Amino acid sequence: MAKTLHDLFLHQLKDTYFAENTILKALPAMMEKAVSTELKSALGVHLEETRGQVKRLEEVFSLVDAKPEGVECQAILGIVKEGQEVMEEFAGSDALDAGIIAAAQAVEHYEITRYGTLYAWAGQLGLDDAADLLKETLIEEENTDDILSDLAEDSINPQADEDDDGDEED
Ligand SMILES: [Fe+2]
């Protein structure tokens, strides 16, 4: 039988479910390693949000009469692994938090593309309740991305760029 847009939607739902669960496991270490208390708390807020996003995906599975399950997503595994490498390489350096933010934003951008597509497909398929749930998460991911950008530009990047003698470079 030919595959349909509905099949594709379900496949991407599983991919995203795997991604969210991977992020749920990766965020605590990022929080722990972050130096800035503001960054720690922003990541903590997003950890809580991510738990809600997993539940929302489970609701979407039930709306399409499918059981929640993940399919391995190489993209998110690669993004998370790259973040872990940066955290190891820059451990103890002034630039560590800037690296953590960059890793977290790479995750957010991946999720934004996934939820953007899922939202569009749900609309096309007439799955209005699913579309509403996906949109809620999409907005949360975009907000997190904005918060991380503000944090990076206002404090984390300037701190990362401080001279050894403590002067900030212009
Ligand atoms: Fe998420």
Backbone and ligand atoms as CSV (ligand in chain L), in Angstrom:
chain,resi,resn,atom,element,x,y,z
A,1,MET,N,N,0.840,-1.200,0.000
A,1,MET,CA,C,0.000,0.000,0.000
A,1,MET,C,C,0.879,1.256,0.000
A,2,ALA,N,N,0.491,2.225,-0.776
A,2,ALA,CA,C,1.304,3.436,-0.882
A,2,ALA,C,C,1.289,4.204,0.443
A,3,LYS,N,N,2.414,4.762,0.756
A,3,LYS,CA,C,2.526,5.570,1.979
A,3,LYS,C,C,1.822,6.906,1.776
A,4,THR,N,N,1.285,7.424,2.865
A,4,THR,CA,C,0.505,8.665,2.777
A,4,THR,C,C,1.121,9.765,3.640
A,5,LEU,N,N,0.551,10.954,3.515
A,5,LEU,CA,C,0.996,12.071,4.362
A,5,LEU,C,C,0.736,11.734,5.830
A,6,HIS,N,N,-0.331,10.989,6.085
A,6,HIS,CA,C,-0.630,10.586,7.463
A,6,HIS,C,C,0.479,9.684,8.019
A,7,ASP,N,N,0.978,8.787,7.174
A,7,ASP,CA,C,2.103,7.924,7.589
A,7,ASP,C,C,3.345,8.765,7.900
A,8,LEU,N,N,3.562,9.745,7.045
A,8,LEU,CA,C,4.722,10.619,7.219
A,8,LEU,C,C,4.588,11.413,8.521
A,9,PHE,N,N,3.372,11.897,8.775
A,9,PHE,CA,C,3.085,12.629,10.015
A,9,PHE,C,C,3.406,11.743,11.220
A,10,LEU,N,N,2.942,10.518,11.185
A,10,LEU,CA,C,3.159,9.592,12.305
A,10,LEU,C,C,4.653,9.300,12.475
A,11,HIS,N,N,5.363,9.146,11.366
A,11,HIS,CA,C,6.810,8.891,11.446
A,11,HIS,C,C,7.522,10.074,12.104
A,12,GLN,N,N,7.144,11.279,11.681
A,12,GLN,CA,C,7.824,12.448,12.245
A,12,GLN,C,C,7.433,12.693,13.698
A,13,LEU,N,N,6.218,12.287,14.039
A,13,LEU,CA,C,5.784,12.366,15.437
A,13,LEU,C,C,6.681,11.472,16.305
A,14,LYS,N,N,6.986,10.283,15.803
A,14,LYS,CA,C,7.842,9.343,16.538
A,14,LYS,C,C,9.275,9.862,16.640
A,15,ASP,N,N,9.747,10.447,15.554
A,15,ASP,CA,C,11.087,11.051,15.530
A,15,ASP,C,C,11.166,12.146,16.600
A,16,THR,N,N,10.129,12.971,16.655
A,16,THR,CA,C,10.123,14.099,17.592
A,16,THR,C,C,9.979,13.603,19.035
A,17,TYR,N,N,9.227,12.536,19.225
A,17,TYR,CA,C,9.070,11.929,20.555
A,17,TYR,C,C,10.421,11.402,21.046
A,18,PHE,N,N,11.160,10.765,20.152
A,18,PHE,CA,C,12.514,10.294,20.484
A,18,PHE,C,C,13.404,11.492,20.830
A,19,ALA,N,N,13.291,12.559,20.021
A,19,ALA,CA,C,14.127,13.747,20.238
A,19,ALA,C,C,13.842,14.365,21.605
A,20,GLU,N,N,12.572,14.546,21.942
A,20,GLU,CA,C,12.225,15.166,23.229
A,20,GLU,C,C,12.742,14.325,24.392
A,21,ASN,N,N,12.622,13.015,24.278
A,21,ASN,CA,C,13.099,12.153,25.361
A,21,ASN,C,C,14.620,12.181,25.472
A,22,THR,N,N,15.295,12.351,24.329
A,22,THR,CA,C,16.756,12.482,24.347
A,22,THR,C,C,17.158,13.791,25.034
A,23,ILE,N,N,16.421,14.847,24.720
A,23,ILE,CA,C,16.704,16.160,25.302
A,23,ILE,C,C,16.458,16.141,26.818
A,24,LEU,N,N,15.409,15.444,27.217
A,24,LEU,CA,C,15.088,15.297,28.635
A,24,LEU,C,C,16.261,14.691,29.396
A,25,LYS,N,N,16.976,13.777,28.748
A,25,LYS,CA,C,18.134,13.134,29.392
A,25,LYS,C,C,19.368,14.032,29.341
A,26,ALA,N,N,19.466,14.879,28.304
A,26,ALA,CA,C,20.683,15.688,28.117
A,26,ALA,C,C,20.663,16.986,28.938
A,27,LEU,N,N,19.474,17.537,29.170
A,27,LEU,CA,C,19.384,18.855,29.816
A,27,LEU,C,C,19.965,18.919,31.238
A,28,PRO,N,N,19.740,17.914,32.091
A,28,PRO,CA,C,20.283,18.026,33.453
A,28,PRO,C,C,21.798,18.229,33.483
A,29,ALA,N,N,22.547,17.547,32.616
A,29,ALA,CA,C,24.005,17.709,32.607
A,29,ALA,C,C,24.389,19.116,32.142
A,30,MET,N,N,23.629,19.650,31.187
A,30,MET,CA,C,23.913,21.009,30.709
A,30,MET,C,C,23.665,22.020,31.824
A,31,MET,N,N,22.578,21.801,32.557
A,31,MET,CA,C,22.239,22.660,33.695
A,31,MET,C,C,23.325,22.619,34.750
A,32,GLU,N,N,23.782,21.400,35.020
A,32,GLU,CA,C,24.774,21.200,36.072
A,32,GLU,C,C,26.092,21.872,35.696
A,33,LYS,N,N,26.465,21.793,34.418
A,33,LYS,CA,C,27.759,22.329,33.992
A,33,LYS,C,C,27.740,23.835,33.751
A,34,ALA,N,N,26.553,24.409,33.542
A,34,ALA,CA,C,26.477,25.853,33.305
A,34,ALA,C,C,26.969,26.600,34.541
A,35,VAL,N,N,27.719,27.675,34.320
A,35,VAL,CA,C,28.267,28.460,35.426
A,35,VAL,C,C,27.265,29.534,35.844
A,36,SER,N,N,26.704,30.236,34.871
A,36,SER,CA,C,25.776,31.330,35.149
A,36,SER,C,C,24.487,30.804,35.793
A,37,THR,N,N,24.072,31.439,36.894
A,37,THR,CA,C,22.839,30.988,37.558
A,37,THR,C,C,21.629,31.271,36.671
A,38,GLU,N,N,21.716,32.379,35.908
A,38,GLU,CA,C,20.610,32.693,34.979
A,38,GLU,C,C,20.459,31.610,33.917
A,39,LEU,N,N,21.604,31.147,33.401
A,39,LEU,CA,C,21.567,30.096,32.378
A,39,LEU,C,C,21.048,28.793,32.980
A,40,LYS,N,N,21.544,28.470,34.194
A,40,LYS,CA,C,21.045,27.266,34.878
A,40,LYS,C,C,19.527,27.335,35.007
A,41,SER,N,N,19.016,28.495,35.427
A,41,SER,CA,C,17.570,28.555,35.662
A,41,SER,C,C,16.786,28.532,34.350
A,42,ALA,N,N,17.319,29.160,33.293
A,42,ALA,CA,C,16.637,29.091,31.987
A,42,ALA,C,C,16.565,27.639,31.494
A,43,LEU,N,N,17.655,26.889,31.684
A,43,LEU,CA,C,17.660,25.485,31.258
A,43,LEU,C,C,16.720,24.652,32.133
A,44,GLY,N,N,16.634,25.035,33.418
A,44,GLY,CA,C,15.726,24.338,34.337
A,44,GLY,C,C,14.270,24.540,33.957
A,45,VAL,N,N,13.933,25.788,33.602
A,45,VAL,CA,C,12.570,26.082,33.143
A,45,VAL,C,C,12.262,25.248,31.903
A,46,HIS,N,N,13.244,25.166,30.998
A,46,HIS,CA,C,12.989,24.423,29.763
A,46,HIS,C,C,12.913,22.910,30.007
A,47,LEU,N,N,13.616,22.437,31.028
A,47,LEU,CA,C,13.513,21.012,31.389
A,47,LEU,C,C,12.068,20.697,31.793
A,48,GLU,N,N,11.495,21.564,32.620
A,48,GLU,CA,C,10.089,21.380,33.028
A,48,GLU,C,C,9.165,21.445,31.810
A,49,GLU,N,N,9.406,22.441,30.958
A,49,GLU,CA,C,8.589,22.572,29.739
A,49,GLU,C,C,8.685,21.311,28.881
A,50,THR,N,N,9.893,20.768,28.796
A,50,THR,CA,C,10.113,19.588,27.954
A,50,THR,C,C,9.284,18.399,28.456
A,51,ARG,N,N,9.178,18.272,29.794
A,51,ARG,CA,C,8.319,17.199,30.341
A,51,ARG,C,C,6.883,17.373,29.838
A,52,GLY,N,N,6.412,18.623,29.823
A,52,GLY,CA,C,5.067,18.897,29.324
A,52,GLY,C,C,4.945,18.625,27.829
A,53,GLN,N,N,6.028,18.879,27.114
A,53,GLN,CA,C,6.017,18.663,25.652
A,53,GLN,C,C,5.936,17.177,25.322
A,54,VAL,N,N,6.587,16.361,26.135
A,54,VAL,CA,C,6.500,14.902,25.944
A,54,VAL,C,C,5.046,14.464,26.147
A,55,LYS,N,N,4.402,14.996,27.196
A,55,LYS,CA,C,2.994,14.658,27.467
A,55,LYS,C,C,2.097,15.100,26.311
A,56,ARG,N,N,2.383,16.302,25.791
A,56,ARG,CA,C,1.596,16.817,24.665
A,56,ARG,C,C,1.714,15.893,23.448
A,57,LEU,N,N,2.943,15.422,23.188
A,57,LEU,CA,C,3.123,14.487,22.063
A,57,LEU,C,C,2.328,13.204,22.307
A,58,GLU,N,N,2.294,12.761,23.569
A,58,GLU,CA,C,1.521,11.549,23.885
A,58,GLU,C,C,0.033,11.779,23.609
A,59,GLU,N,N,-0.433,12.997,23.887
A,59,GLU,CA,C,-1.834,13.331,23.557
A,59,GLU,C,C,-2.069,13.288,22.045
A,60,VAL,N,N,-1.071,13.785,21.285
A,60,VAL,CA,C,-1.209,13.766,19.825
A,60,VAL,C,C,-1.250,12.318,19.317
A,61,PHE,N,N,-0.394,11.452,19.877
A,61,PHE,CA,C,-0.450,10.024,19.509
A,61,PHE,C,C,-1.858,9.483,19.746
A,62,SER,N,N,-2.436,9.830,20.907
A,62,SER,CA,C,-3.750,9.254,21.201
A,62,SER,C,C,-4.827,9.839,20.278
A,63,LEU,N,N,-4.652,11.084,19.851
A,63,LEU,CA,C,-5.614,11.683,18.903
A,63,LEU,C,C,-5.619,10.970,17.546
A,64,VAL,N,N,-4.480,10.348,17.197
A,64,VAL,CA,C,-4.444,9.617,15.922
A,64,VAL,C,C,-4.469,8.092,16.162
A,65,ASP,N,N,-4.911,7.710,17.383
A,65,ASP,CA,C,-5.047,6.282,17.730
A,65,ASP,C,C,-3.764,5.485,17.534
A,66,ALA,N,N,-2.655,6.101,17.894
A,66,ALA,CA,C,-1.373,5.393,17.814
A,66,ALA,C,C,-0.763,5.357,19.205
A,67,LYS,N,N,0.053,4.326,19.459
A,67,LYS,CA,C,0.685,4.305,20.775
A,67,LYS,C,C,2.002,5.087,20.720
A,68,PRO,N,N,2.297,5.816,21.816
A,68,PRO,CA,C,3.503,6.637,21.815
A,68,PRO,C,C,4.745,5.769,21.706
A,69,GLU,N,N,5.526,6.005,20.695
A,69,GLU,CA,C,6.823,5.319,20.587
A,69,GLU,C,C,7.764,6.188,19.762
A,70,GLY,N,N,9.061,5.999,20.014
A,70,GLY,CA,C,10.043,6.791,19.297
A,70,GLY,C,C,10.686,5.998,18.174
A,71,VAL,N,N,11.163,6.711,17.164
A,71,VAL,CA,C,12.084,6.089,16.212
A,71,VAL,C,C,13.398,6.845,16.340
A,72,GLU,N,N,14.506,6.105,16.325
A,72,GLU,CA,C,15.802,6.726,16.551
A,72,GLU,C,C,16.034,7.872,15.570
A,73,CYS,N,N,16.406,9.009,16.146
A,73,CYS,CA,C,16.626,10.208,15.341
A,73,CYS,C,C,18.110,10.551,15.410
A,74,GLN,N,N,18.823,10.266,14.314
A,74,GLN,CA,C,20.270,10.506,14.279
A,74,GLN,C,C,20.605,11.989,14.413
A,75,ALA,N,N,19.710,12.833,13.918
A,75,ALA,CA,C,19.984,14.278,13.948
A,75,ALA,C,C,20.118,14.769,15.392
A,76,ILE,N,N,19.152,14.423,16.239
A,76,ILE,CA,C,19.215,14.942,17.616
A,76,ILE,C,C,20.369,14.286,18.371
A,77,LEU,N,N,20.653,13.018,18.079
A,77,LEU,CA,C,21.790,12.368,18.742
A,77,LEU,C,C,23.084,13.095,18.393
A,78,GLY,N,N,23.207,13.506,17.132
A,78,GLY,CA,C,24.403,14.233,16.696
A,78,GLY,C,C,24.503,15.603,17.343
A,79,ILE,N,N,23.382,16.305,17.410
A,79,ILE,CA,C,23.382,17.646,18.011
A,79,ILE,C,C,23.743,17.564,19.497
A,80,VAL,N,N,23.157,16.592,20.194
A,80,VAL,CA,C,23.441,16.433,21.624
A,80,VAL,C,C,24.903,16.029,21.843
A,81,LYS,N,N,25.409,15.135,20.995
A,81,LYS,CA,C,26.795,14.684,21.127
A,81,LYS,C,C,27.766,15.849,20.913
A,82,GLU,N,N,27.460,16.680,19.936
A,82,GLU,CA,C,28.306,17.842,19.682
A,82,GLU,C,C,28.338,18.759,20.899
A,83,GLY,N,N,27.183,18.941,21.532
A,83,GLY,CA,C,27.105,19.747,22.754
A,83,GLY,C,C,27.956,19.158,23.863
A,84,GLN,N,N,27.901,17.849,24.002
A,84,GLN,CA,C,28.708,17.190,25.042
A,84,GLN,C,C,30.203,17.374,24.772
A,85,GLU,N,N,30.583,17.316,23.506
A,85,GLU,CA,C,32.000,17.508,23.154
A,85,GLU,C,C,32.465,18.920,23.502
A,86,VAL,N,N,31.612,19.904,23.214
A,86,VAL,CA,C,31.969,21.298,23.547
A,86,VAL,C,C,32.100,21.463,25.060
A,87,MET,N,N,31.179,20.837,25.804
A,87,MET,CA,C,31.231,20.966,27.270
A,87,MET,C,C,32.511,20.347,27.834
A,88,GLU,N,N,32.965,19.256,27.228
A,88,GLU,CA,C,34.217,18.639,27.683
A,88,GLU,C,C,35.415,19.510,27.314
A,89,GLU,N,N,35.407,19.955,26.056
A,89,GLU,CA,C,36.557,20.701,25.557
A,89,GLU,C,C,36.716,22.058,26.256
A,90,PHE,N,N,35.597,22.669,26.661
A,90,PHE,CA,C,35.658,24.012,27.235
A,90,PHE,C,C,35.404,24.022,28.746
A,91,ALA,N,N,35.453,22.838,29.362
A,91,ALA,CA,C,35.255,22.750,30.813
A,91,ALA,C,C,36.247,23.683,31.505
A,92,GLY,N,N,35.774,24.479,32.457
A,92,GLY,CA,C,36.658,25.361,33.215
A,92,GLY,C,C,37.030,26.641,32.487
A,93,SER,N,N,36.555,26.831,31.261
A,93,SER,CA,C,36.914,28.051,30.521
A,93,SER,C,C,35.802,29.089,30.616
A,94,ASP,N,N,36.175,30.355,30.394
A,94,ASP,CA,C,35.188,31.446,30.412
A,94,ASP,C,C,34.160,31.293,29.297
A,95,ALA,N,N,34.523,30.540,28.266
A,95,ALA,CA,C,33.638,30.413,27.107
A,95,ALA,C,C,32.655,29.246,27.240
A,96,LEU,N,N,32.731,28.503,28.365
A,96,LEU,CA,C,31.885,27.307,28.508
A,96,LEU,C,C,30.388,27.625,28.345
A,97,ASP,N,N,29.908,28.640,29.064
A,97,ASP,CA,C,28.468,28.945,29.006
A,97,ASP,C,C,28.026,29.343,27.594
A,98,ALA,N,N,28.899,30.075,26.890
A,98,ALA,CA,C,28.557,30.456,25.503
A,98,ALA,C,C,28.403,29.200,24.654
A,99,GLY,N,N,29.246,28.202,24.898
A,99,GLY,CA,C,29.163,26.936,24.176
A,99,GLY,C,C,27.895,26.160,24.528
A,100,ILE,N,N,27.512,26.212,25.816
A,100,ILE,CA,C,26.289,25.518,26.251
A,100,ILE,C,C,25.061,26.163,25.602
A,101,ILE,N,N,25.045,27.498,25.561
A,101,ILE,CA,C,23.917,28.190,24.922
A,101,ILE,C,C,23.844,27.827,23.440
A,102,ALA,N,N,24.981,27.817,22.785
A,102,ALA,CA,C,24.994,27.481,21.350
A,102,ALA,C,C,24.445,26.066,21.134
A,103,ALA,N,N,24.834,25.141,22.013
A,103,ALA,CA,C,24.349,23.755,21.899
A,103,ALA,C,C,22.839,23.704,22.140
A,104,ALA,N,N,22.377,24.427,23.164
A,104,ALA,CA,C,20.943,24.424,23.479
A,104,ALA,C,C,20.145,25.046,22.334
A,105,GLN,N,N,20.695,26.084,21.714
A,105,GLN,CA,C,19.978,26.717,20.600
A,105,GLN,C,C,19.955,25.829,19.359
A,106,ALA,N,N,20.998,25.036,19.174
A,106,ALA,CA,C,20.974,24.085,18.051
A,106,ALA,C,C,19.825,23.090,18.262
A,107,VAL,N,N,19.643,22.658,19.506
A,107,VAL,CA,C,18.526,21.758,19.838
A,107,VAL,C,C,17.191,22.463,19.559
A,108,GLU,N,N,17.053,23.690,20.054
A,108,GLU,CA,C,15.790,24.422,19.859
A,108,GLU,C,C,15.467,24.573,18.373
A,109,HIS,N,N,16.476,24.921,17.597
A,109,HIS,CA,C,16.215,25.121,16.166
A,109,HIS,C,C,15.800,23.823,15.486
A,110,TYR,N,N,16.405,22.723,15.907
A,110,TYR,CA,C,15.971,21.421,15.362
A,110,TYR,C,C,14.497,21.195,15.696
A,111,GLU,N,N,14.147,21.455,16.955
A,111,GLU,CA,C,12.760,21.224,17.374
A,111,GLU,C,C,11.792,22.163,16.658
A,112,ILE,N,N,12.218,23.410,16.463
A,112,ILE,CA,C,11.350,24.381,15.776
A,112,ILE,C,C,11.040,23.896,14.357
A,113,THR,N,N,12.040,23.352,13.672
A,113,THR,CA,C,11.741,22.862,12.316
A,113,THR,C,C,10.796,21.652,12.365
A,114,ARG,N,N,11.019,20.756,13.346
A,114,ARG,CA,C,10.156,19.575,13.458
A,114,ARG,C,C,8.713,19.967,13.781
A,115,TYR,N,N,8.540,20.823,14.802
A,115,TYR,CA,C,7.174,21.212,15.199
A,115,TYR,C,C,6.498,22.067,14.133
A,116,GLY,N,N,7.290,22.892,13.425
A,116,GLY,CA,C,6.716,23.698,12.340
A,116,GLY,C,C,6.101,22.796,11.279
A,117,THR,N,N,6.852,21.750,10.922
A,117,THR,CA,C,6.362,20.801,9.913
A,117,THR,C,C,5.166,20.004,10.430
A,118,LEU,N,N,5.279,19.485,11.653
A,118,LEU,CA,C,4.171,18.687,12.221
A,118,LEU,C,C,2.892,19.516,12.289
A,119,TYR,N,N,3.033,20.772,12.689
A,119,TYR,CA,C,1.878,21.671,12.781
A,119,TYR,C,C,1.225,21.851,11.397
A,120,ALA,N,N,2.061,22.075,10.390
A,120,ALA,CA,C,1.538,22.274,9.026
A,120,ALA,C,C,0.850,21.002,8.518
A,121,TRP,N,N,1.465,19.857,8.757
A,121,TRP,CA,C,0.885,18.598,8.286
A,121,TRP,C,C,-0.421,18.289,9.033
A,122,ALA,N,N,-0.441,18.552,10.353
A,122,ALA,CA,C,-1.673,18.300,11.122
A,122,ALA,C,C,-2.813,19.142,10.541
A,123,GLY,N,N,-2.499,20.395,10.200
A,123,GLY,CA,C,-3.512,21.268,9.601
A,123,GLY,C,C,-4.012,20.710,8.276
A,124,GLN,N,N,-3.062,20.284,7.451
A,124,GLN,CA,C,-3.408,19.723,6.140
A,124,GLN,C,C,-4.286,18.476,6.275
A,125,LEU,N,N,-3.998,17.683,7.306
A,125,LEU,CA,C,-4.722,16.422,7.507
A,125,LEU,C,C,-6.046,16.615,8.255
A,126,GLY,N,N,-6.354,17.867,8.609
A,126,GLY,CA,C,-7.604,18.136,9.323
A,126,GLY,C,C,-7.573,17.714,10.785
A,127,LEU,N,N,-6.343,17.532,11.328
A,127,LEU,CA,C,-6.193,17.142,12.739
A,127,LEU,C,C,-6.070,18.418,13.580
A,128,ASP,N,N,-7.192,19.111,13.745
A,128,ASP,CA,C,-7.137,20.444,14.347
A,128,ASP,C,C,-6.687,20.428,15.808
A,129,ASP,N,N,-7.162,19.440,16.576
A,129,ASP,CA,C,-6.757,19.386,17.991
A,129,ASP,C,C,-5.265,19.100,18.113
A,130,ALA,N,N,-4.773,18.217,17.255
A,130,ALA,CA,C,-3.337,17.913,17.250
A,130,ALA,C,C,-2.550,19.170,16.856
A,131,ALA,N,N,-3.055,19.879,15.856
A,131,ALA,CA,C,-2.375,21.099,15.400
A,131,ALA,C,C,-2.265,22.106,16.549
A,132,ASP,N,N,-3.340,22.249,17.333
A,132,ASP,CA,C,-3.313,23.193,18.464
A,132,ASP,C,C,-2.226,22.815,19.473
A,133,LEU,N,N,-2.135,21.536,19.787
A,133,LEU,CA,C,-1.128,21.061,20.746
A,133,LEU,C,C,0.282,21.297,20.218
A,134,LEU,N,N,0.481,21.010,18.933
A,134,LEU,CA,C,1.805,21.169,18.326
A,134,LEU,C,C,2.208,22.637,18.280
A,135,LYS,N,N,1.231,23.489,18.050
A,135,LYS,CA,C,1.491,24.931,18.009
A,135,LYS,C,C,1.925,25.443,19.390
A,136,GLU,N,N,1.279,24.924,20.430
A,136,GLU,CA,C,1.652,25.329,21.799
A,136,GLU,C,C,3.121,25.040,22.060
A,137,THR,N,N,3.555,23.852,21.668
A,137,THR,CA,C,4.962,23.493,21.873
A,137,THR,C,C,5.869,24.334,20.985
A,138,LEU,N,N,5.435,24.547,19.745
A,138,LEU,CA,C,6.241,25.369,18.829
A,138,LEU,C,C,6.515,26.747,19.446
A,139,ILE,N,N,5.491,27.342,20.042
A,139,ILE,CA,C,5.650,28.664,20.665
A,139,ILE,C,C,6.622,28.588,21.854
A,140,GLU,N,N,6.521,27.520,22.646
A,140,GLU,CA,C,7.455,27.360,23.776
A,140,GLU,C,C,8.897,27.253,23.294
A,141,GLU,N,N,9.105,26.496,22.218
A,141,GLU,CA,C,10.478,26.328,21.708
A,141,GLU,C,C,11.014,27.666,21.187
A,142,GLU,N,N,10.145,28.421,20.508
A,142,GLU,CA,C,10.588,29.724,19.980
A,142,GLU,C,C,10.906,30.682,21.122
A,143,ASN,N,N,10.083,30.645,22.170
A,143,ASN,CA,C,10.345,31.507,23.333
A,143,ASN,C,C,11.668,31.144,23.995
A,144,THR,N,N,11.918,29.853,24.139
A,144,THR,CA,C,13.182,29.406,24.746
A,144,THR,C,C,14.359,29.893,23.919
A,145,ASP,N,N,14.231,29.783,22.608
A,145,ASP,CA,C,15.302,30.239,21.723
A,145,ASP,C,C,15.564,31.740,21.925
A,146,ASP,N,N,14.476,32.526,22.026
A,146,ASP,CA,C,14.614,33.975,22.236
A,146,ASP,C,C,15.280,34.280,23.581
A,147,ILE,N,N,14.854,33.559,24.624
A,147,ILE,CA,C,15.423,33.773,25.959
A,147,ILE,C,C,16.926,33.483,25.936
A,148,LEU,N,N,17.310,32.402,25.266
A,148,LEU,CA,C,18.731,32.041,25.194
A,148,LEU,C,C,19.523,33.074,24.395
A,149,SER,N,N,18.938,33.593,23.312
A,149,SER,CA,C,19.616,34.640,22.534
A,149,SER,C,C,19.848,35.879,23.386
A,150,ASP,N,N,18.811,36.293,24.136
A,150,ASP,CA,C,18.940,37.486,24.986
A,150,ASP,C,C,20.024,37.282,26.034
A,151,LEU,N,N,19.994,36.115,26.643
A,151,LEU,CA,C,20.974,35.802,27.693
A,151,LEU,C,C,22.395,35.825,27.114
A,152,ALA,N,N,22.565,35.237,25.948
A,152,ALA,CA,C,23.883,35.206,25.309
A,152,ALA,C,C,24.362,36.620,25.007
A,153,GLU,N,N,23.487,37.400,24.388
A,153,GLU,CA,C,23.917,38.726,23.939
A,153,GLU,C,C,24.125,39.687,25.111
A,154,ASP,N,N,23.251,39.600,26.138
A,154,ASP,CA,C,23.327,40.549,27.253
A,154,ASP,C,C,24.458,40.239,28.231
A,155,SER,N,N,24.680,38.975,28.530
A,155,SER,CA,C,25.685,38.685,29.559
A,155,SER,C,C,26.678,37.571,29.229
A,156,ILE,N,N,26.215,36.483,28.657
A,156,ILE,CA,C,27.115,35.327,28.538
A,156,ILE,C,C,28.251,35.564,27.528
A,157,ASN,N,N,27.921,36.112,26.368
A,157,ASN,CA,C,28.985,36.326,25.370
A,157,ASN,C,C,30.003,37.373,25.837
A,158,PRO,N,N,29.538,38.518,26.401
A,158,PRO,CA,C,30.530,39.474,26.914
A,158,PRO,C,C,31.433,38.854,27.983
A,159,GLN,N,N,30.846,38.029,28.887
A,159,GLN,CA,C,31.666,37.373,29.919
A,159,GLN,C,C,32.666,36.416,29.287
A,160,ALA,N,N,32.236,35.727,28.254
A,160,ALA,CA,C,33.116,34.758,27.587
A,160,ALA,C,C,34.284,35.454,26.909
A,161,ASP,N,N,34.074,36.723,26.598
A,161,ASP,CA,C,35.065,37.495,25.845
A,161,ASP,C,C,35.947,38.345,26.760
A,162,GLU,N,N,35.838,38.136,28.101
A,162,GLU,CA,C,36.658,38.924,29.036
A,162,GLU,C,C,38.124,38.534,28.920
A,163,ASP,N,N,38.984,39.542,29.080
A,163,ASP,CA,C,40.430,39.275,29.119
A,163,ASP,C,C,40.781,38.524,30.396
A,164,ASP,N,N,41.975,37.952,30.399
A,164,ASP,CA,C,42.427,37.268,31.601
A,164,ASP,C,C,42.525,38.212,32.784
A,165,ASP,N,N,42.838,39.501,32.519
A,165,ASP,CA,C,42.965,40.457,33.622
A,165,ASP,C,C,41.599,41.017,34.047
A,166,GLY,N,N,40.553,40.497,33.457
A,166,GLY,CA,C,39.201,40.870,33.900
A,166,GLY,C,C,38.574,41.981,33.090
A,167,ASP,N,N,39.345,42.645,32.245
A,167,ASP,CA,C,38.765,43.708,31.417
A,167,ASP,C,C,37.905,43.094,30.330
A,168,GLU,N,N,36.835,43.795,30.027
A,168,GLU,CA,C,35.982,43.311,28.952
A,168,GLU,C,C,36.449,43.916,27.629
A,169,GLU,N,N,36.501,43.097,26.623
A,169,GLU,CA,C,36.930,43.618,25.321
A,169,GLU,C,C,35.749,44.240,24.598
A,170,ASP,N,N,36.005,45.353,23.928
A,170,ASP,CA,C,34.920,46.027,23.202
A,170,ASP,C,C,34.784,45.475,21.797
L,1,LIG,FE,FE,11.136,20.443,23.172
